[in-house]
Amino acid sequence: MVHGTHNAQEDSRNDHILISINDQLFPRNEAKISVFDSGYLVGDGVWEALRLHNGVLVFLEDHLNRLWQSAKTVGMSLSFTKKELTEKVWNTLDANSMKDGVHVRIMVTRGIKKTPSQDPRLTISGPNVVIIPEYKKASNESKEKGITLFTSTIRRGSPDYLDPRLNCHSKLHEVQALIQAIEAGADEALMLDVNGFVATCNATNFFMVKNGEVWTSTSKYCMNGITRAKVIEVCNSNGITCVEKDFSLFDVYGADEAFVTGTFGGLTPVTKIDGRQIGEGKFGEMTRKLSGLYENLIESEVANG
């Protein structure tokens, strides 16, 4: 079985979900899009992922702001407002009678091309919007076990050619990093920045704990993670020292604990990196404390939603 931060509990309800494509609903096995779609042809698209928790789309405003920033960055004109996109999401959720334990993937591409080409001027439609809601809960067994990382030779891009903060469909370099990690016997990849400092992972953001302090990379080369930001927030509001700084594998190998963050899995402990055990090689005390504080923040969001 595949092991990693995106391990989900099996749920047969997903076999019959309805997927929204440009406001039309299709059964899962009938949901299709043109081979002339910009996302398929050249990876020209942006995306978001968020969770439905007890009837509330958690941290919705943060996710919408990130999606709009990504669209502006790639010069994509969205033909709908944030309110209208939210309505599209809720229409999809309501059509599936979904209330809780749901992961929603929103994908927006530039549209249909006249012919295979990078040129955005050859786009002959408005943006394509796909909304995939699935019943997905992180596997508690996988979370308790933790994951192992391997440091990839594939570096996180510099902001002057592909800003790592951009949630775009062009993920091939991250896939390459993950393949290296898998072939090395690890679950996921740790990625360095262009200067050799620890940046992030292929699909999550990285944190380490040393002498009671929480360290994470600067925001220059890591993903613009909502969960990452929330962990920093709960550290600051609970008197836990959290610093964003440059640090290397020298520091990581001597860490007391390490964990990664993401919308789907929340906080997931890291037990080994490059074959070296991190701390006691298990779900650490600080990681568990921060995971609880993050879950409390979600519950507060739900209560106020």
C-alpha positions in Angstrom: 0.0 0.0 0.0 1.2 3.5 -0.8 2.3 5.3 2.4 2.5 9.1 2.8 0.8 12.3 3.9 -2.1 11.7 1.4 -3.0 8.3 2.7 -6.8 8.3 3.1 -9.3 5.9 4.7 -11.1 3.9 2.0 -14.7 5.2 1.5 -17.0 3.5 -1.1 -19.2 6.6 -1.3 -16.5 8.1 -3.6 -17.4 5.6 -6.3 -20.6 7.5 -6.9 -19.7 11.2 -6.4 -20.8 13.9 -8.8 -18.0 16.1 -10.2 -18.7 19.6 -11.4 -17.2 20.6 -14.8 -18.2 24.2 -15.8 -21.3 24.0 -13.6 -22.5 20.7 -15.0 -22.5 17.6 -12.8 -21.2 14.3 -14.0 -20.8 10.9 -12.3 -17.1 10.1 -11.5 -16.6 7.7 -14.4 -18.1 10.1 -16.9 -16.3 13.3 -15.8 -14.1 14.2 -18.8 -12.5 17.3 -20.3 -11.2 18.1 -23.8 -7.7 17.1 -24.8 -7.4 20.7 -26.0 -7.7 22.0 -22.5 -4.8 24.3 -21.5 -4.1 22.4 -18.3 -3.8 19.1 -20.2 -1.7 20.5 -23.0 0.8 22.7 -21.2 0.0 22.6 -17.4 -1.6 26.1 -17.8 -3.8 26.1 -14.7 -4.1 26.9 -11.0 -5.8 25.0 -8.2 -6.9 25.0 -4.6 -7.7 22.3 -2.1 -9.8 22.8 1.0 -11.7 20.8 3.6 -15.4 20.6 4.6 -15.5 20.1 8.3 -18.9 19.9 10.1 -20.6 21.9 7.4 -17.9 24.6 7.2 -15.3 25.1 4.4 -12.3 25.6 6.7 -10.1 28.7 6.1 -12.1 29.4 2.9 -11.1 33.1 2.6 -7.4 32.1 2.8 -7.8 29.6 0.1 -9.8 31.9 -2.2 -7.2 34.6 -1.7 -4.4 32.2 -2.7 -6.3 31.0 -5.8 -6.9 34.6 -7.0 -3.3 35.5 -6.4 -2.2 32.5 -8.4 -4.5 33.4 -11.3 -3.2 37.0 -11.3 0.3 35.7 -11.3 -0.2 33.7 -14.4 -2.3 36.4 -16.1 -5.5 34.4 -16.0 -8.7 36.4 -16.1 -11.4 34.7 -14.0 -14.9 35.2 -15.2 -16.5 34.8 -11.8 -16.2 36.3 -8.3 -15.1 34.6 -5.1 -18.7 34.5 -4.0 -19.8 32.9 -7.3 -17.0 30.3 -7.0 -18.0 29.5 -3.4 -21.6 29.0 -4.7 -20.3 26.6 -7.3 -18.5 24.6 -4.6 -21.6 24.5 -2.4 -23.8 23.4 -5.3 -21.4 20.5 -5.9 -21.3 19.6 -2.2 -25.1 19.8 -1.9 -25.6 17.7 -5.0 -23.6 15.0 -3.2 -25.3 15.6 0.2 -21.9 16.2 1.7 -21.6 17.7 5.2 -18.3 16.5 6.8 -15.0 14.7 6.2 -14.7 16.0 2.6 -11.7 17.2 0.6 -12.5 19.6 -2.3 -10.1 20.1 -5.2 -10.8 23.1 -7.4 -8.9 23.3 -10.7 -9.1 26.3 -13.0 -7.4 26.2 -16.4 -7.0 28.9 -19.0 -9.5 27.2 -21.2 -9.7 25.3 -24.5 -7.0 25.9 -27.1 -7.7 26.2 -30.9 -4.6 24.0 -31.4 -1.9 22.5 -29.2 0.2 25.5 -28.2 1.6 27.5 -25.3 0.2 30.7 -26.7 -2.6 32.0 -24.5 -4.0 34.0 -27.5 -5.0 30.7 -29.0 -7.4 30.0 -26.2 -11.0 30.0 -27.6 -13.0 29.6 -24.4 -13.2 31.0 -20.9 -11.6 29.3 -18.0 -12.5 25.6 -17.3 -13.5 25.0 -13.7 -13.5 21.5 -12.3 -14.6 20.8 -8.7 -13.9 17.3 -7.3 -15.3 16.6 -3.8 -14.3 13.4 -2.1 -14.9 11.8 1.2 -11.3 11.8 2.5 -10.0 11.5 6.0 -6.3 11.1 6.7 -5.4 7.6 7.8 -4.8 7.8 11.6 -2.6 4.7 11.4 -0.3 6.4 8.8 -0.2 9.6 10.9 0.8 7.8 14.0 3.4 5.8 12.1 4.9 8.9 10.6 6.7 9.2 7.2 10.3 9.0 6.0 11.9 11.6 3.7 14.7 11.5 1.2 16.5 14.6 0.1 16.1 15.0 -3.6 18.6 16.5 -6.0 15.7 18.4 -7.6 15.8 21.9 -6.2 12.9 24.2 -5.4 12.7 26.8 -8.1 13.9 30.4 -7.8 11.1 33.0 -7.7 12.4 34.5 -11.0 11.5 31.4 -13.1 8.8 29.5 -11.2 7.9 30.9 -7.8 7.3 28.0 -5.4 4.4 29.9 -3.9 2.4 29.5 -7.1 -0.2 26.7 -6.9 -0.1 25.8 -10.6 -0.6 22.6 -12.6 3.0 22.5 -13.6 4.2 20.0 -11.0 6.6 17.8 -12.9 9.7 18.9 -10.9 7.9 17.8 -7.7 6.9 14.5 -9.3 10.6 14.0 -10.2 11.6 14.7 -6.7 9.0 12.3 -5.3 10.1 9.5 -7.7 13.7 9.9 -6.5 12.5 9.5 -2.9 10.4 6.5 -3.7 13.3 4.8 -5.5 15.5 5.5 -2.5 12.9 3.7 -0.3 11.4 6.8 1.3 7.8 7.9 1.4 8.2 11.5 0.2 10.9 14.0 -0.9 12.6 16.8 1.0 13.7 19.6 -1.3 16.4 22.1 -0.9 16.4 25.7 -2.2 18.9 27.1 -4.8 21.3 27.9 -2.1 21.3 24.4 -0.5 19.1 25.3 2.5 16.1 23.2 3.4 13.0 24.6 1.6 10.0 22.3 1.6 8.8 18.8 0.6 7.4 17.8 -2.8 3.7 18.2 -1.6 3.9 19.6 2.0 5.9 22.1 4.0 8.6 21.1 6.4 9.2 21.9 10.1 11.8 20.8 12.6 12.0 21.1 16.4 15.2 21.8 18.3 15.6 22.5 22.0 11.9 23.5 22.3 12.0 25.8 19.3 10.1 25.2 16.0 12.0 26.0 12.8 10.7 26.3 9.3 12.2 27.7 6.1 11.9 31.3 5.0 9.0 31.9 2.6 11.3 32.6 -0.3 11.4 29.0 -1.6 8.6 27.1 0.1 5.0 26.6 -0.9 2.5 29.2 0.2 0.9 26.8 2.6 -2.3 27.7 4.5 -1.6 25.0 7.1 2.0 26.2 7.4 0.7 29.7 8.2 -1.8 28.4 10.7 0.9 26.4 12.5 3.1 29.5 12.8 0.0 31.4 14.0 -0.8 28.9 16.8 2.9 28.9 17.9 2.8 32.7 18.2 -0.5 32.7 20.1 0.6 30.0 22.5 4.1 31.2 23.5 6.0 28.7 21.4 9.0 30.0 19.7 8.7 29.6 15.9 11.4 31.0 13.6 11.5 31.2 9.8 15.1 30.9 8.9 17.7 29.3 6.6 18.9 26.0 7.9 20.7 23.0 6.3 20.7 19.2 6.5 23.3 19.6 9.2 20.6 21.1 11.5 17.9 18.7 10.3 19.9 15.5 11.1 20.3 16.7 14.7 16.6 17.7 15.1 14.6 16.5 18.1 11.5 16.2 16.0 10.3 17.0 12.5 6.9 17.2 10.8 5.3 18.3 7.6 2.1 20.2 7.1 -0.7 20.2 4.5 -4.4 20.9 4.1 -5.3 17.2 3.8 -3.1 15.6 6.5 -2.7 18.5 8.9 0.5 17.8 10.8 2.3 14.5 10.0 5.5 13.5 12.0 8.7 12.6 10.2 10.6 9.7 11.6 13.6 9.4 9.3 15.4 11.6 6.8 18.0 10.1 4.4 18.0 6.9 6.5 18.8 8.8 9.7 16.4 8.6 12.6 15.0 11.9 13.7 14.9 12.3 17.5 13.2 9.2 19.0 11.8 8.2 15.6 8.2 8.7 16.5 5.3 11.2 16.9 7.1 13.7 19.1 5.7 15.7 22.0 5.9 19.1 20.4 4.5 17.8 17.1 1.5 16.2 19.0 1.0 19.5 20.9 1.0 21.6 17.8 -1.3 19.1 16.0 -3.8 19.5 18.9 -3.6 23.3 18.7 -4.1 23.2 15.0 -7.2 21.0 15.4 -8.5 23.5 18.0 -8.1 26.3 15.5 -10.2 24.3 13.0 -12.9 23.8 15.6 -12.9 27.5 16.4 -13.3 28.2 12.7 -16.2 25.8 12.5 -17.8 27.3 15.6 -17.6 30.8 14.1 -18.6 29.6 10.6 
